[in-house]
Amino acid sequence: MTDEIHLSRLEPTLEERSYPVEREALADSFAGTTVLFADGDADLGGLIDDVDQERFESATDAFAALQNVLPVEAVGEPGQSDGDA
């Protein structure tokens, strides 16, 4: 069974695991879980595998590390302004 979660539920989903945990073990546990973005999706296990960090001390630690590998589609419309005018 393939699970799908919205990006807004990512941190609570990570909290369902036990920490500390090695990156590879966390990636394996989420393989096949699809994260739904504003425009697209990605495999959560693959995203975790892309993180440079080898070990996560907490769900907050894993969530923060994932922020660096999320694709641009995760945050909104392509070319969307941050409000600078």
Stockholm file with secondary structure:
# STOCKHOLM 1.0

chainA/1-85         MTDEIHLSRLEPTLEERSYPVEREALADSFAGTTVLFADGDADLGGLIDDVDQERFESATDAFAALQNVLPVEAVGEPGQSDGDA
#=GR chainA/1-85 SS CCEEEEGGGHHHHHTTSCSSEEHHHHHHHHTTEEEEETTEEEEHHHHHHHCSCSEESSHHHHHHHHTTTCCGGGSSSTTCCCSCC
#=GC SS_cons        CCEEEEGGGHHHHHTTSCSSEEHHHHHHHHTTEEEEETTEEEEHHHHHHHCSCSEESSHHHHHHHHTTTCCGGGSSSTTCCCSCC
//
